[in-house]
Amino acid sequence: MTLDAVRDALIRQEDTIIFSLIERAKFPINSPTYDESRLSIPGFCGSLVQFIVKETEAYESKAGRFQNLEEHPFFPDDMPPSLVAPYDYKLVLHPAADSINVNGKIWDVYFKELLPLLTEPGDDGNYASTASADLHCLQTFAFRSNSLSVDKNDLQAISKRIHYGNFVAEVKFRDAPQDYEPAIRAQDRDALMKLLTFEAVEATVKKRVEKKATIFSQEVTLNDTKSKGNYKIDPPLVSRLYDEWIMPLTKHVEVEYLLRRLD
Ligand SMILES: C=C(O[C@@H]1C=C(C(=O)O)C=C[C@H]1O)C(=O)O
């Protein structure tokens, strides 16, 4: 596991994130999807999106997803047990990674800040499809991975960007324990943040995701007569998403992991 390999995995995940945003942007905001007073499903209290995420996690739990301790559900309460044989995951992270879960923050950022910027106002009635598109975006941002998917040749479909901060932090620590140990012992968040931050890498990420969003969200035609600039999502918004939310949350995970790395 090297920093380059982990960074390559993050670069590949950008594609998944951008495509999931494009899929969500097909629908208008569809606010009833998020209205907690609208549903009357017996035995369930919450919005349609909460229902879809919770039910999806419940059947994935039965299929064994949360046997991997690095996976964290958005709705951990009343989770049904796994029905499949356990798998002996080869974990590379310090066990402290289990206690780091920023799903609550991801949920808030996604629904309160990103969605109103990503979608058009309006209501087309496609609430279930809207909620599934949200689920896909959330998984893309939030799911953790087991150690195997760090391999850049591994073609797992769903990327797990923010909790990859654990892997990034582990690799950085292994590369230079002598730099990180004093700050960890002093529990100095600011010093750790400084050590793990690479501004030039962040600048490149922002430029690259904007460029990818420009390319991926263009209409493709066989002749050039159609006017350019008709994007399915706003490319600078993707750069802003990385700048203001995804990279800070990834770094937050890195700091939280390092603070516990010597426990
Ligand atoms: C992920 C890394 O750590 C930090 C976070 C970054 C990100 O979230 O993309 C980029 C550079 C670093 O400041 C990294 O070094 O690659």
Ligand as a Chemical Component Dictionary entry (heavy atoms), coordinates in Angstrom:
data_LIG
# 
_chem_comp.id                   LIG 
_chem_comp.type                 NON-POLYMER 
_chem_comp.pdbx_formal_charge   0 
_chem_comp.three_letter_code    LIG 
# 
loop_
_chem_comp_atom.comp_id 
_chem_comp_atom.atom_id 
_chem_comp_atom.alt_atom_id 
_chem_comp_atom.type_symbol 
_chem_comp_atom.charge 
_chem_comp_atom.model_Cartn_x 
_chem_comp_atom.model_Cartn_y 
_chem_comp_atom.model_Cartn_z 
_chem_comp_atom.pdbx_ordinal 
LIG C1  C1  C 0 -5.982 12.688 0.410  1  
LIG C2  C2  C 0 -4.860 13.312 0.725  2  
LIG O1  O1  O 0 -4.743 14.138 1.848  3  
LIG C3  C3  C 0 -5.167 15.494 1.829  4  
LIG C4  C4  C 0 -6.512 15.535 1.273  5  
LIG C5  C5  C 0 -6.666 15.599 -0.083 6  
LIG C6  C6  C 0 -7.966 15.163 -0.690 7  
LIG O2  O2  O 0 -8.923 14.952 0.064  8  
LIG O3  O3  O 0 -7.999 14.981 -1.932 9  
LIG C7  C7  C 0 -5.617 15.984 -0.908 10 
LIG C8  C8  C 0 -4.394 16.327 -0.381 11 
LIG C9  C9  C 0 -4.167 16.346 1.067  12 
LIG O4  O4  O 0 -4.203 17.675 1.513  13 
LIG C10 C10 C 0 -3.642 13.162 -0.088 14 
LIG O5  O5  O 0 -2.588 13.577 0.373  15 
LIG O6  O6  O 0 -3.728 12.600 -1.195 16 
# 
loop_
_chem_comp_bond.comp_id 
_chem_comp_bond.atom_id_1 
_chem_comp_bond.atom_id_2 
_chem_comp_bond.value_order 
_chem_comp_bond.pdbx_ordinal 
LIG C1  C2  DOUB 1  
LIG C2  O1  SING 2  
LIG C2  C10 SING 3  
LIG O1  C3  SING 4  
LIG C3  C4  SING 5  
LIG C3  C9  SING 6  
LIG C4  C5  DOUB 7  
LIG C5  C6  SING 8  
LIG C5  C7  SING 9  
LIG C6  O2  DOUB 10 
LIG C6  O3  SING 11 
LIG C7  C8  DOUB 12 
LIG C8  C9  SING 13 
LIG C9  O4  SING 14 
LIG C10 O5  DOUB 15 
LIG C10 O6  SING 16 
# 
